[in-house]
């Protein structure tokens, strides 16, 4: 039982670290997807916009 009490704080910190890193990675993935959507929308609107220059 002494071993469990000695290892429990380290195991708890390891679990917290894994959860924190998982959260960061998921947030990064969502941010990249949102940025890709914005770039695609801008590209689509730029392609469909009429040009005002000489023909």
HELIX and SHEET records of a PDB file:
HELIX    1   1 UNK A    2  UNK A   48  1                                  47    
END                                                                             
